[in-house]
């Protein structure tokens, strides 16, 4: 079996060029794969991609809609990145995002119309973070104190959160539901004072807040003592214990921070473009898309911002495809393909693959086998 | 039959539970070999669209089922390559497969000048016995009145159980899931075993998806399976990684789902229970079961493979 097999060996530190090229190559490979699918089904790939770029970046309105879509993705991407860095497999950003939205809308409705913006807006935004952390705690506490696998619990909590939101709007006369609309149930609008002002078409300052949070998370994770300890525990919980780091508390902290970030995504979305607990605007899989954003950005908080803009552009360009008779789900397929190529690329970042030298002799053959 | 509404509810529950059983048994087989595949939802959707498409074009249910099985195995190759050969994170890889499969299924259902969406299936699975003994009380609706795939589901559970726990090959599979390094030194090709069982799992997921499109919801729509793939992943735990138990928890969930619809037709006070709250119950139960029965070391006791989700590095022996 020796001889023809390729040799795979760990590559110490990958060069910065490689770290940038692999994600770009995965996006490119996904676009090529998508083009093949489109061509096989009788569509014109050039026309489809042209339409997508045009819808996402073609004019001011397109750009503002792209950035609106990117805002929650920055937060759910950060949520996944923070957790995954410490090997906390929180795949519940979806549910934490929805609970952030539920808490934010609830806070806004509870405060009512009389509250000044300077109080209402920060309270509503923070309420979302609390909601996200609250929902994450249902998986975080069992994980830390009982050792319950968080992959399954966070996954299940997503569906409970989704059904709970639907219950608040469609299944009950909750305060979240608009009492004035009797036909198709809708969310009750949050007061204008709690809404984040717009500055460019429909784009609100939420995108700026999200970008600042990304920088803050970068500083926290890469420059602070807390972040250093998190990275130590992420590399090896054993090392962390020997270094005197309280590992359970660290895991709990990271898990709740991750939930809070996803929840902030929900509150920025409610206080920004949506303005109510509206299931149709909130149930878009933004938590799951956040996982792609984090994986493509290789868990780097600063890289998450441009990647989220790219994913936001894709999300935003889907509906435009309908006008040329192409299914909007082309975009979901492309996102999945991008993620597949990006995770495959991880292998080539971590390892070097080379051909075995012809007829290795003596010691070098032993080295190659080791 | 009206007095026996719960009998027909159980009978329908068995039908609704059958696709869940296929997917759950498939995921059990995959996980027993040590690979966690979160791509079930996407794989089921691809199986559903492939099976529907084949039956739509040929009129043959048999070809539909075969196409779904092949399509399910084909897309799960993605997860096998990523998680076994490239040893990437199995969670991200599985989610990627779900995302891609979901998009692909919708895309294939809508693309072209004559899309599948909204089209009724040209053939559907019907009960194999109509009237006669299928109308006997209790045994009729519960045991005799189903379509062929329900019985295939029972056979699948029996076969999977025998394979995993009574056969020599199954012992090798479980060894790979428990301790791949020891399995390798006993002469088992870990990568090959894992590849094969990811593909078997994928083909059963594909079959489960096709059951939705050809029996339960025989008109192509964008999302014919609901959250079945995700439910199947939870059912693996409730079934404690055992195929027979998978069959019965799947039936129980099918029953719960049908009961949810049934309650709305029963009048006061039953129809006052919001369906959104009832829809949460499976997921709440799965979480409680996870916490109570599968926390920490108890997960091992329950049957969770020790090497589940951990990439295997041959060189690191």
Interface residues (C-beta under 8 A of the other chain):
Chain A: X37 X41 X42 X43 X89 X91 X138 X142 X146 X147 X148 X149 X151 X152 X153 X155 X156 X157 X159 X160 X163 X164 X166 X167 X170 X171 X172 X288 X291 X292 X295 X326 X327 X329 X330 X331 X332 X333 X334 X335 X336 X337 X339 X340 X343 X344 X346 X347
Chain B: X36 X38 X42 X78 X81 X82 X86 X87 X88 X89 X91 X92 X93 X95 X96 X97 X98 X99 X100 X101 X102 X103 X104 X106 X107 X108 X109 X110 X111 X112 X113 X222 X227 X230 X233 X234 X237 X274 X275 X276 X277 X279 X280 X283 X284 X286 X287 X290 X291 X294 X295 X296 X297 X299
